[in-house]
Every structure is written in C-alpha cells, then in structure tokens.
C-alpha cells in the first residue's frame, strides 16, 4: 500500500514553523544591519584620534601638540627593535618641534602685547601688575638679605636674641613673598582676560607638557627584538594572521602621521614666508626708527629663526615616518612568507589525509578479510586519519594547547570514568577481530546466551538468538546486542572455530539379552565407524598441543559402557563431536543403534520390555 506524503509535509511544517521563521528573519535583519553599519564606519579604524586638530575653542591647547601626541601614540605600537628605534627618533624630533612651537607662541604673544593699547580696566590692571612685580622684587631682595645675615658665624650668647628675631623676620619675609606672588598671578590672569593676552596660558601649557614629558621618560623601557626574530615568534597561523592585520593598521597610522608631518611643514613654510615678507617690508621702511620698532623686528627675526628650525624638524620627522613605514612593509613581506608556509603545511596535511584514505581503501580490499570486518576496519582507519589530520591542522592554526598537565589529567580521568564501558567495549573489539575472536556467522555463546553472530561492530556485537541450546538451528527471532566489553571482563564461547571439540553421550536402555556383550561390541564398532573422521581430526589437534598438557595424551575413540538399571541395562555411548554437529551426530548414532537392536530382535525371541533411549552431553 502506498504511503501518504502528508506526514512528511507536516514534519516539514513543524521544522520550519512560524516561530522559527520569525527568529530566522529577525537574525537575518540584524546581520544585515551589522554589515551595513560596519561598512558605513569602515574608515573609523583608519583615523587616529591624535591626528585631529588641536587648535580652536572648547578648551583645547593653544599650541599644536599633535606632533608629540602622534609620535607618542605610534611609539606604543612599535613591535620590533627597528621600529622602536624609529619611534624614539620620532619622539625626539616631535618633542623638539613642540618646544619650538611653544617658543614661537610665546614670542608671538609678546609681540602682540607690545602693540596693544590699554584703556580703562585693562590699564588699571596693567599698572597693578607692574606694581606687584616691583613689590615681588623687593620681597625677594629682603629674603635674600635675611638669608645672608643668617649665614653669618654662629651667634654668641650676647646676640642670641638678635639671631632669634632674624629667624622670625625670615619667616615673615617668605610669607610676604608667597602672598605677593599669588596676588601677582591673580592679577596677571585678570589682565589676560581683559586684554586677551595668551602668554600666561601658554606658560601653563608648557609647564604641563614638560611635566608629562618627565613622567613619560620615567616610564620608558628598552626592549624589542629584531624584525626577523620578532615576526617568527608568531608560530601559529592564527597569530600570524592577527599580526598581519595589526601591521596593516600600524602602517596606515604611520602613513597618516607622515602625511600630517608633510602638511605641517608646508603650513609652517607658508607662515614663515608671510612673516618674512612682513619683516623685510618693515626693514625697508623710511622714517625714524624707535626702540619699540627695533624690539619688534628682533622678535620677528627670532620667530623666523624658530620657524626655520620647526620646518626642518617636521621634514626630518616625515623622513623618519617614511623609513618606519618601509620597515613595516618589510616585516609585512616576512610575515606573508610565514603565512604561506603555514598554508603549505595545511595543504600537505590535507593531501596526506587523502593519500592515507586511498591506501586504507586498497588495504582493506584484500580478499582474505571478511567483508563486514573489512568495512569496520576501514571505518576505524579512515576516522583515525581524519581526526589526526584535523588535529594537526588545528595545531598549525592555533598552536598546541597551553593548559596545564593537571587540568588535562583531571579531564582525562573524568572522561575515562564516564565512558569506561564504551572504552572497554572499543578495546574489546580488537580482541574479537583477533585470532581467537568471532566472525559473522559463527555459533557462539556470550554470557550464557547462545546464537549466531549477525554483526561485530566497534562497540557492540549482535546475535540472532537460538533455542535453549546450540544443538539445533532454531532461532527465536530475537536480536540481542552485547557491548564488546565481554571479550575483556566477561566470557564467550565460539563453537565454530577449529578445536571446538566436545564429548557427547547418549544412553540406550535395553532389556538384558543373552548376547549383551556382543551387542555392546557391535554398538561400539558402529560408533567408531560413524565418528572415525572426527576422532582422527580431534586426536591430531590434541597432539599438537604442548607436551606438558594432558590433552596431548588423550584418545578420542568412542567408548560404550554398561550400567545396570531397574528395567534392564543402560548402554552409554560416549564419543567426540564438534559442537555445531552435535545434534546431527546424535541422530545418526540413534538410527544405527535402533537398526542394530532391530536386527537382534529378529534373531532372538520376542521381548515385551520396551527399548528406551536418553541423551546427555558432556562438554
């Protein structure tokens, strides 16, 4: 009867139900949004925060500190000894350029303050600052004078009082000096706000920059390896790929720093040319020259000299960044070579896996191997080759595991305890496929269950169960599976292999005839004839046994023993047979014994006592 396709459709509907479809749709939308925003913000990583402009409002620095900030940030990215050397050169040049920028800014602020006309509150504050400066100078002179007097020879008892009063006067003078200094600072800041003079702020920024420089110098450490050694320290493919992207990002940052240094040099050159033209026009002017004019021209020439130095420094800084970028490109090529080596290893491992799989297939095609056993062996070898290959590829990509041996030992012990039955079953498979193992179709008994072997797998063995004994092929229809661990810690008997001989015995009860001895001899002769081949094979195998065992001296010839019974005589026939042939041999002997008894009955008077027979097996 044809099956309906409705159940399969229903199962598909359950697999791709409404909830699952909704979840998949939401995840796809989120993934698409992530890709879109990632593409939109793709330039964010290429721009360095320290490359943004620092001039302008909003509490930013009055002096452009970008050269130093750029060099400082790039120095933290340096990896090899060559890069560290270039980073130090860049820091030295950038620090010098920033110092010159502060010097130029201070002179520009001074030049502007000379031409500023003070009125109103600004004029009052200017006069107050000048007065405080005079008072501060007087305070310093007083402190120096008192210190000089205190440095005189030790006072005697006569002028001890005078010395004590001098010490008090020094403390008073120093306190007055500090008070006037604070008042002067406050007045200068008030004057700065009133006139727009930036000299004080520039001085504060210079002091802060120098403090940060001292702290940075204290934290500097030497180190680094040369490029080849440093790059080769990345022993895994994952580490080399990560270093590859890190180098690309570092190269982009250095290129931006190079472009910024070249741009700063051009801007400084333009400012220098403008200021130089102005200074030349002032020098060529006619008319009386005042002292203020001469001071202004001197300051302008100082600024021009500083600008010349700054332009040269920026050019040198650009040259250092160019060499640094070339060094990173060299390391990039070295790293590319190492990445290709790792890829070569992975390809070589993959080819070895393919060749190994081919060799295994050719090996298991040997005609002497059982088909199912060959299939199982091929599966094991192929899985082993694939697992080993994947493990080697993972080691090439990520490197060997870094866990401690203690962790590995505990994990292994836990897995062993949890999977001990399956581990023993897997090991038992090697015993079963050995010389004394079992094959498909063998008649066996495993842990008291008899049957015919249907399958021998890696983990379990399947039997087609037979009736209560192995005497007859009467399968019950049940398939019984056993974990292969019985081969190690259980028991099994294989009645299909060479040497599986067993003693069997049948008993025939007959009335006591007058020629009983003749009958026994006839039965024994018949039994010898019918079991002659088995007797010969069994004795040959037993003789091949070690001489020290009793088995090599046993005879396999059948025997007939007579035992009295209540109904007459029990005639016991004992003989050797193979276990699978036990029922067949027994039936054959019964037929011949009955035939002998029938012949005897014809020759002798009729006997009303029946002839009975029983059989017993002796392992």
C-alpha positions as CSV (number, residue, x, y, z in Angstrom):
1,X,0.0,0.0,0.0
2,X,1.4,3.4,-0.9
3,X,2.2,5.8,1.9
4,X,0.8,9.2,2.1
5,X,3.1,12.3,1.8
6,X,1.1,14.2,4.3
7,X,3.2,13.2,7.4
8,X,6.4,14.4,5.7
9,X,4.8,17.7,4.9
10,X,3.6,18.1,8.4
11,X,7.1,17.3,9.7
12,X,8.5,20.0,7.4
13,X,5.9,22.4,8.7
14,X,7.0,21.7,12.2
15,X,10.7,22.1,11.4
16,X,10.1,25.4,9.7
17,X,7.3,26.7,11.9
18,X,6.2,30.2,12.3
19,X,8.3,30.8,15.4
20,X,11.4,29.5,13.7
21,X,10.8,31.5,10.6
22,X,10.3,34.7,12.6
23,X,13.5,34.1,14.6
24,X,15.5,33.4,11.4
25,X,14.1,36.6,9.8
26,X,15.0,38.7,12.8
27,X,18.5,37.3,12.9
28,X,19.0,38.0,9.2
29,X,17.8,41.5,9.6
30,X,20.2,42.1,12.5
31,X,23.0,40.6,10.5
32,X,22.2,42.9,7.5
33,X,22.2,45.9,9.8
34,X,25.5,45.0,11.3
35,X,27.0,44.6,7.8
36,X,25.6,48.0,6.7
37,X,26.9,49.9,9.8
38,X,30.2,48.1,9.6
39,X,30.5,49.3,6.0
40,X,29.5,52.9,6.9
41,X,32.0,53.0,9.8
42,X,34.8,51.2,7.9
43,X,37.0,54.3,8.0
44,X,36.8,54.8,11.7
45,X,39.7,52.5,12.5
46,X,41.9,54.2,9.9
47,X,41.7,57.6,11.6
48,X,43.8,58.2,14.7
49,X,42.3,60.4,17.4
50,X,45.5,62.2,17.9
51,X,45.5,63.4,14.3
52,X,42.5,65.7,14.8
53,X,43.1,69.4,15.0
54,X,44.0,70.8,18.4
55,X,43.7,74.4,17.7
56,X,40.4,76.2,18.4
57,X,37.9,76.8,21.1
58,X,36.4,74.4,23.5
59,X,39.3,74.4,26.0
60,X,41.8,72.9,23.5
61,X,45.5,73.6,23.5
62,X,46.8,77.0,22.3
63,X,49.9,75.3,21.0
64,X,49.6,72.4,18.5
65,X,50.8,69.3,20.3
66,X,49.9,66.9,17.5
67,X,53.5,66.1,16.5
68,X,54.3,64.8,20.0
69,X,51.0,63.1,20.5
70,X,51.3,61.3,17.2
71,X,54.9,60.2,17.9
72,X,53.9,59.1,21.5
73,X,50.9,57.0,20.3
74,X,52.9,55.4,17.4
75,X,55.7,54.5,19.8
76,X,53.2,52.4,21.8
77,X,52.5,50.4,18.5
78,X,56.2,49.7,17.8
79,X,57.0,45.9,17.9
80,X,60.5,45.2,16.6
81,X,63.8,46.7,17.7
82,X,64.0,48.6,14.4
83,X,60.5,50.1,14.9
84,X,61.4,51.1,18.5
85,X,64.5,52.9,17.2
86,X,62.4,54.9,14.7
87,X,59.8,55.6,17.3
88,X,62.5,57.1,19.6
89,X,63.8,59.3,16.8
90,X,60.3,60.4,16.1
91,X,59.7,61.2,19.7
92,X,62.9,63.2,20.0
93,X,62.1,65.3,16.9
94,X,58.5,65.8,17.9
95,X,59.4,66.9,21.3
96,X,61.8,69.4,19.9
97,X,59.2,70.7,17.4
98,X,56.7,71.2,20.2
99,X,59.2,73.1,22.3
100,X,59.9,75.4,19.4
101,X,56.2,75.8,18.9
102,X,55.9,77.0,22.5
103,X,58.8,79.4,22.0
104,X,57.3,80.8,18.8
105,X,53.9,81.1,20.5
106,X,55.4,83.0,23.5
107,X,57.2,85.4,21.2
108,X,54.1,86.0,19.1
109,X,52.1,86.7,22.2
110,X,54.8,89.1,23.4
111,X,54.9,90.8,20.1
112,X,51.1,91.3,20.1
113,X,51.1,92.7,23.6
114,X,53.5,95.4,22.7
115,X,51.1,96.9,20.1
116,X,48.1,96.6,22.4
117,X,46.7,99.9,23.7
118,X,45.4,99.6,27.2
119,X,42.4,101.6,28.4
120,X,40.0,101.5,31.3
121,X,40.1,98.4,33.4
122,X,42.9,96.9,31.4
123,X,45.1,99.9,32.0
124,X,44.4,99.8,35.8
125,X,45.2,96.0,35.9
126,X,48.4,96.6,33.9
127,X,49.5,99.2,36.4
128,X,48.6,96.9,39.3
129,X,50.7,94.1,37.7
130,X,53.7,96.4,37.4
131,X,53.3,97.5,41.0
132,X,53.1,93.9,42.2
133,X,56.1,93.0,40.1
134,X,58.1,95.7,41.9
135,X,56.8,94.6,45.3
136,X,57.7,91.0,44.4
137,X,61.2,92.0,43.5
138,X,61.6,93.9,46.8
139,X,60.3,90.8,48.7
140,X,62.9,88.6,47.0
141,X,65.6,91.1,47.9
142,X,64.5,91.2,51.5
143,X,64.5,87.4,51.7
144,X,68.0,87.2,50.2
145,X,69.3,89.8,52.6
146,X,67.9,88.0,55.7
147,X,69.3,84.7,54.5
148,X,72.7,86.3,54.1
149,X,72.6,87.6,57.6
150,X,71.6,84.1,58.9
151,X,74.6,82.6,57.1
152,X,77.0,84.6,59.4
153,X,79.1,82.8,62.1
154,X,77.2,81.2,65.0
155,X,75.7,83.6,67.4
156,X,77.1,84.0,70.8
157,X,75.2,84.4,74.0
158,X,75.4,88.2,73.6
159,X,73.5,88.3,70.3
160,X,71.3,85.2,70.7
161,X,68.2,87.4,71.0
162,X,69.2,89.2,67.8
163,X,69.5,85.9,65.9
164,X,66.1,84.7,67.1
165,X,64.5,87.9,65.9
166,X,66.3,87.5,62.5
167,X,64.8,84.0,62.1
168,X,61.3,85.3,62.7
169,X,61.9,88.1,60.2
170,X,62.9,85.5,57.5
171,X,59.7,83.6,58.0
172,X,57.7,86.8,57.8
173,X,59.5,87.9,54.6
174,X,59.0,84.5,52.9
175,X,55.3,84.6,53.8
176,X,55.0,88.0,52.3
177,X,56.8,86.8,49.2
178,X,54.3,84.0,48.7
179,X,51.4,86.3,49.3
180,X,52.6,88.8,46.7
181,X,53.4,86.0,44.2
182,X,49.8,84.7,44.5
183,X,48.4,88.2,44.1
184,X,50.6,88.8,41.1
185,X,49.4,85.6,39.4
186,X,45.8,86.5,40.0
187,X,46.4,90.0,38.7
188,X,48.1,88.6,35.6
189,X,45.2,86.3,34.9
190,X,42.7,89.2,35.3
191,X,44.8,91.3,32.9
192,X,44.9,88.3,30.4
193,X,41.1,88.1,30.4
194,X,40.8,91.9,30.0
195,X,43.4,92.2,27.1
196,X,43.2,88.8,25.5
197,X,46.9,88.1,26.3
198,X,47.7,84.4,26.0
199,X,51.2,84.4,27.4
200,X,50.2,83.0,30.8
201,X,48.1,80.2,29.3
202,X,50.9,79.3,27.0
203,X,53.3,79.2,30.0
204,X,50.9,76.9,31.9
205,X,50.6,74.6,28.9
206,X,54.4,74.5,28.6
207,X,54.7,73.6,32.3
208,X,52.1,70.8,31.9
209,X,53.8,69.5,28.8
210,X,57.2,69.4,30.5
211,X,55.7,67.5,33.5
212,X,54.1,64.9,31.2
213,X,57.4,64.6,29.4
214,X,59.3,63.9,32.6
215,X,56.7,61.2,33.6
216,X,56.8,59.6,30.1
217,X,60.6,59.5,30.2
218,X,60.5,57.8,33.6
219,X,58.2,55.1,32.2
220,X,60.3,54.4,29.1
221,X,61.7,50.9,28.9
222,X,64.1,49.3,26.5
223,X,63.3,46.1,24.6
224,X,62.2,44.6,21.4
225,X,63.7,42.0,19.0
226,X,64.9,42.5,15.6
227,X,62.3,42.2,12.8
228,X,63.0,38.6,11.7
229,X,63.1,37.2,15.2
230,X,60.1,39.2,16.3
231,X,57.9,38.2,13.4
232,X,58.9,34.5,13.7
233,X,57.7,34.5,17.3
234,X,54.2,34.1,15.8
235,X,54.4,30.3,15.5
236,X,50.7,29.8,14.7
237,X,48.7,30.7,11.6
238,X,46.2,32.5,13.7
239,X,48.9,34.6,15.4
240,X,50.4,35.4,12.0
241,X,47.1,36.4,10.5
242,X,46.4,38.6,13.6
243,X,49.9,40.2,13.3
244,X,49.3,40.7,9.5
245,X,46.2,42.8,10.3
246,X,48.0,44.6,13.1
247,X,50.8,45.5,10.7
248,X,48.3,46.8,8.2
249,X,46.7,49.0,10.8
250,X,50.1,50.2,12.0
251,X,51.2,51.0,8.5
252,X,48.0,53.1,7.9
253,X,48.7,55.0,11.1
254,X,52.3,55.7,10.2
255,X,51.2,56.8,6.7
256,X,48.8,59.3,8.3
257,X,51.5,60.6,10.6
258,X,53.8,61.0,7.5
259,X,51.1,63.0,5.7
260,X,50.5,65.1,8.7
261,X,54.2,65.9,9.2
262,X,54.5,66.9,5.5
263,X,51.3,69.1,5.8
264,X,52.6,70.8,8.9
265,X,55.9,71.5,7.1
266,X,54.0,73.2,4.2
267,X,51.9,75.3,6.6
268,X,55.0,76.4,8.6
269,X,56.7,77.3,5.3
270,X,53.8,79.4,4.2
271,X,53.6,81.2,7.6
272,X,57.4,81.7,7.5
273,X,57.2,83.3,4.1
274,X,54.4,85.6,5.1
275,X,56.2,86.7,8.2
276,X,59.5,87.1,6.4
277,X,57.9,89.4,3.7
278,X,56.4,91.5,6.5
279,X,59.7,91.7,8.3
280,X,61.5,92.7,5.1
281,X,58.9,95.4,4.4
282,X,59.5,96.8,7.9
283,X,63.2,96.8,7.4
284,X,62.9,98.7,4.1
285,X,60.6,101.3,5.6
286,X,61.6,105.0,5.9
287,X,61.4,107.4,8.7
288,X,62.7,107.5,12.3
289,X,63.2,104.1,14.0
290,X,62.1,103.8,17.6
291,X,63.3,101.4,20.3
292,X,59.9,99.6,20.1
293,X,60.3,99.1,16.4
294,X,63.7,97.6,16.9
295,X,62.4,95.3,19.6
296,X,59.5,94.2,17.3
297,X,61.9,93.4,14.4
298,X,64.2,91.5,16.7
299,X,61.2,89.4,17.9
300,X,60.1,88.8,14.4
301,X,63.5,87.6,13.4
302,X,63.6,85.2,16.4
303,X,60.2,83.8,15.3
304,X,61.5,83.4,11.7
305,X,64.5,81.5,13.1
306,X,62.3,79.3,15.2
307,X,60.1,78.6,12.2
308,X,63.1,77.6,10.1
309,X,64.0,75.1,12.8
310,X,60.4,73.8,13.0
311,X,60.2,73.3,9.3
312,X,63.5,71.4,9.3
313,X,62.3,69.3,12.2
314,X,59.0,68.5,10.5
315,X,60.8,67.4,7.4
316,X,63.1,65.1,9.4
317,X,60.1,63.8,11.2
318,X,58.4,63.0,7.9
319,X,61.6,61.2,6.8
320,X,61.6,59.1,10.0
321,X,58.0,58.1,9.4
322,X,58.8,57.2,5.8
323,X,61.6,54.9,7.0
324,X,59.4,53.4,9.7
325,X,56.7,52.7,7.1
326,X,59.2,50.9,4.9
327,X,60.3,48.8,7.8
328,X,56.7,47.7,8.5
329,X,56.4,46.8,4.8
330,X,59.5,44.6,5.1
331,X,58.0,42.9,8.1
332,X,54.8,42.5,6.2
333,X,56.6,40.6,3.5
334,X,58.4,38.4,6.1
335,X,55.0,37.6,7.7
336,X,53.4,36.8,4.3
337,X,56.2,34.3,3.8
338,X,55.5,32.7,7.1
339,X,51.7,32.6,6.5
340,X,52.4,30.9,3.1
341,X,54.5,28.3,5.0
342,X,51.6,27.6,7.4
343,X,49.2,27.2,4.5
344,X,51.7,24.9,2.8
345,X,51.6,22.7,5.9
346,X,47.8,22.6,5.9
347,X,47.7,21.7,2.3
348,X,50.3,19.0,2.9
349,X,48.3,17.6,5.8
350,X,45.2,17.6,3.6
351,X,47.0,15.7,0.8
352,X,48.3,13.2,3.3
353,X,44.8,12.6,4.6
354,X,43.6,11.9,1.0
355,X,46.6,9.6,0.3
356,X,46.1,7.8,3.6
357,X,42.4,7.3,2.9
358,X,43.3,5.8,-0.5
359,X,45.9,3.5,1.0
360,X,43.4,2.3,3.6
361,X,40.8,1.5,0.9
362,X,43.3,-0.5,-1.1
363,X,44.5,-2.3,2.1
364,X,41.0,-3.5,3.2
365,X,40.2,-4.8,-0.3
366,X,42.4,-7.8,0.5
367,X,40.3,-10.9,-0.3
368,X,41.3,-12.7,2.9
369,X,39.5,-10.2,5.1
370,X,35.8,-10.7,6.0
371,X,33.6,-8.2,4.2
372,X,32.0,-6.7,7.4
373,X,35.2,-6.8,9.3
374,X,37.0,-5.1,6.4
375,X,34.3,-2.4,6.4
376,X,34.6,-1.8,10.1
377,X,38.4,-1.7,9.9
378,X,38.3,0.8,7.0
379,X,35.9,3.0,9.0
380,X,38.2,3.0,12.0
381,X,41.3,3.8,10.0
382,X,39.6,6.5,7.9
383,X,38.2,8.2,11.1
384,X,41.6,7.9,12.7
385,X,43.3,9.5,9.7
386,X,40.7,12.3,9.5
387,X,40.8,13.0,13.3
388,X,44.6,13.1,13.2
389,X,44.7,15.3,10.2
390,X,42.2,17.8,11.7
391,X,44.1,17.8,14.9
392,X,47.3,18.6,13.1
393,X,45.6,21.4,11.1
394,X,44.2,22.8,14.4
395,X,47.7,22.8,15.9
396,X,49.1,24.5,12.9
397,X,46.4,27.2,13.1
398,X,46.1,27.7,16.8
399,X,49.2,26.0,18.2
400,X,49.4,23.3,20.9
401,X,47.2,23.6,23.9
402,X,48.5,25.7,26.7
403,X,46.6,24.0,29.6
404,X,48.5,22.6,32.4
405,X,49.1,18.9,32.7
406,X,46.9,18.8,35.9
407,X,43.9,20.1,34.0
408,X,44.4,17.6,31.2
409,X,44.9,14.8,33.7
410,X,41.7,15.6,35.6
411,X,39.7,15.9,32.3
412,X,41.1,12.6,31.1
413,X,40.2,10.9,34.3
414,X,36.7,12.3,34.3
415,X,36.1,11.2,30.7
416,X,37.6,7.7,31.4
417,X,35.2,7.2,34.4
418,X,32.2,8.4,32.4
419,X,33.0,6.4,29.3
420,X,34.7,3.4,30.8
421,X,32.1,1.0,29.4
422,X,32.5,2.3,25.9
423,X,36.3,2.5,26.1
424,X,36.4,-1.2,27.3
425,X,33.9,-2.1,24.5
426,X,36.1,-0.4,21.9
427,X,39.2,-2.2,23.2
428,X,37.3,-5.5,23.3
429,X,36.7,-5.1,19.5
430,X,40.4,-5.6,18.9
431,X,40.2,-8.9,20.9
432,X,37.2,-10.0,18.9
433,X,38.8,-9.4,15.5
434,X,41.9,-11.2,16.6
435,X,42.9,-14.9,16.1
436,X,40.7,-16.2,18.9
437,X,37.8,-13.8,18.2
438,X,34.5,-14.3,16.5
439,X,33.2,-13.7,13.0
440,X,29.9,-13.1,11.4
441,X,28.0,-16.4,11.1
442,X,29.8,-18.1,14.0
443,X,27.8,-20.1,16.5
444,X,28.7,-18.6,19.9
445,X,27.6,-18.3,23.5
446,X,28.1,-14.9,25.2
447,X,27.4,-14.6,28.9
448,X,25.1,-17.6,28.8
449,X,23.1,-16.5,25.6
450,X,23.6,-18.7,22.6
451,X,23.1,-17.7,19.0
452,X,24.6,-16.9,15.6
453,X,26.7,-13.8,15.2
454,X,24.9,-11.3,13.0
455,X,27.3,-8.3,13.4
456,X,30.5,-7.4,15.1
457,X,30.8,-3.6,15.5
458,X,33.2,-1.3,17.1
459,X,31.1,-1.0,20.3
460,X,28.7,-4.0,20.3
461,X,28.1,-7.5,19.0
462,X,24.7,-8.6,17.7
463,X,23.4,-12.2,18.0
464,X,20.5,-13.9,16.4
465,X,19.4,-15.9,19.4
466,X,18.7,-19.6,19.0
467,X,16.7,-22.0,21.2
468,X,17.7,-23.2,24.6
469,X,20.9,-24.9,23.3
470,X,23.1,-24.9,20.3
471,X,22.1,-28.4,19.4
472,X,19.6,-27.3,16.7
473,X,19.3,-24.2,14.4
474,X,16.1,-23.0,16.0
475,X,16.3,-19.1,16.1
476,X,13.9,-17.4,18.4
477,X,13.7,-14.3,16.1
478,X,15.3,-12.0,18.7
479,X,18.4,-10.0,18.0
480,X,20.4,-9.4,21.2
481,X,23.3,-6.9,21.4
482,X,26.2,-7.0,23.8
483,X,28.8,-4.4,24.5
484,X,32.2,-5.7,23.4
485,X,33.5,-5.4,26.9
486,X,32.5,-9.1,27.4
487,X,35.7,-10.0,25.5
488,X,37.8,-8.5,28.3
489,X,35.8,-8.9,31.5
490,X,33.2,-11.4,30.5
491,X,33.1,-14.8,28.8
492,X,32.2,-16.1,25.4
493,X,32.4,-19.5,23.7
494,X,32.9,-19.9,19.9
495,X,31.7,-23.2,18.7
496,X,32.6,-22.5,15.0
497,X,36.4,-22.3,15.2
498,X,39.0,-25.0,14.9
499,X,39.5,-27.1,18.1
500,X,36.0,-26.7,19.4
501,X,35.5,-30.4,20.3
502,X,33.2,-31.6,22.9
503,X,32.4,-35.0,24.4
504,X,28.8,-36.1,23.9
505,X,27.0,-39.0,25.4
506,X,23.8,-41.0,24.6
507,X,22.2,-43.6,26.8
508,X,20.1,-46.6,25.5
509,X,18.1,-48.7,28.0
510,X,17.5,-52.3,26.7
511,X,16.3,-55.5,28.4
512,X,19.1,-57.7,29.4
513,X,19.6,-60.1,26.4
514,X,21.7,-63.2,26.4
515,X,24.2,-61.7,24.0
516,X,24.6,-58.3,25.7
517,X,28.4,-58.3,25.3
518,X,28.1,-58.9,21.6
519,X,25.5,-56.1,21.3
520,X,27.8,-53.7,23.1
521,X,30.7,-54.6,20.8
522,X,28.5,-54.1,17.8
523,X,27.4,-50.6,19.0
524,X,31.0,-49.6,19.8
525,X,32.2,-50.7,16.3
526,X,29.3,-48.8,14.7
527,X,30.2,-45.7,16.8
528,X,33.8,-45.9,15.8
529,X,32.8,-46.2,12.2
530,X,30.4,-43.2,12.3
531,X,32.8,-40.9,14.2
532,X,36.1,-42.0,12.7
533,X,36.7,-38.7,10.9
534,X,36.0,-36.6,14.0
535,X,38.2,-38.9,16.1
536,X,41.1,-38.6,13.7
537,X,40.9,-34.7,13.5
538,X,40.4,-34.3,17.3
539,X,43.5,-36.5,18.1
540,X,45.6,-34.7,15.5
541,X,44.7,-31.3,17.1
542,X,45.3,-32.6,20.6
543,X,48.6,-34.0,19.7
544,X,49.7,-30.5,18.5
545,X,49.0,-29.2,22.0
546,X,52.1,-28.7,24.3
547,X,53.5,-32.0,25.6
548,X,53.2,-30.9,29.1
549,X,49.4,-30.9,29.0
550,X,47.3,-34.0,29.5
551,X,45.3,-33.2,26.4
552,X,48.1,-34.3,24.1
553,X,47.9,-37.8,25.5
554,X,44.1,-38.3,25.3
555,X,42.3,-40.7,22.9
556,X,39.2,-39.5,21.0
557,X,37.9,-43.0,20.3
558,X,34.3,-43.6,21.3
559,X,33.5,-46.0,24.2
560,X,30.5,-48.0,25.3
561,X,29.8,-48.5,29.0
562,X,27.1,-50.8,30.5
563,X,25.2,-49.8,33.6
564,X,22.5,-51.8,35.4
565,X,19.1,-50.2,35.7
566,X,15.7,-51.2,37.1
567,X,14.4,-52.1,33.6
568,X,17.4,-53.9,32.3
569,X,20.8,-52.5,31.1
570,X,21.7,-48.8,30.3
571,X,24.2,-48.7,27.4
572,X,26.1,-45.4,27.5
573,X,27.9,-44.4,24.2
574,X,30.5,-41.7,24.7
575,X,32.1,-40.0,21.6
576,X,33.8,-36.8,20.4
577,X,32.0,-34.3,18.1
578,X,32.1,-30.7,17.0
579,X,29.6,-28.6,18.9
580,X,27.7,-27.4,15.9
581,X,27.4,-31.0,14.6
582,X,26.3,-32.5,17.9
583,X,22.6,-32.9,17.0
584,X,23.4,-34.4,13.6
585,X,25.9,-36.9,15.0
586,X,23.5,-37.9,17.8
587,X,20.6,-38.5,15.3
588,X,22.9,-40.6,13.1
589,X,24.0,-42.8,16.0
590,X,20.5,-43.3,17.2
591,X,19.4,-44.6,13.8
592,X,22.2,-47.1,13.6
593,X,21.7,-48.3,17.2
594,X,18.0,-48.8,16.5
595,X,18.9,-50.7,13.4
596,X,21.2,-53.0,15.4
597,X,18.6,-53.6,18.0
598,X,16.0,-54.3,15.3
599,X,18.3,-56.9,13.8
600,X,18.9,-58.5,17.2
601,X,15.2,-58.7,17.9
602,X,14.6,-60.6,14.7
603,X,17.3,-63.2,15.7
604,X,16.1,-63.5,19.3
605,X,12.8,-64.5,21.0
606,X,10.3,-61.6,21.4
607,X,10.8,-59.4,24.4
608,X,7.9,-57.4,25.7
609,X,10.1,-54.9,27.5
610,X,10.5,-51.7,25.5
611,X,13.8,-50.1,24.5
612,X,14.2,-46.6,25.7
613,X,16.9,-44.1,24.9
614,X,18.2,-40.9,26.5
615,X,21.0,-38.5,25.6
616,X,23.3,-36.4,27.7
617,X,26.0,-34.0,26.6
618,X,29.5,-33.8,28.2
619,X,31.5,-30.7,27.5
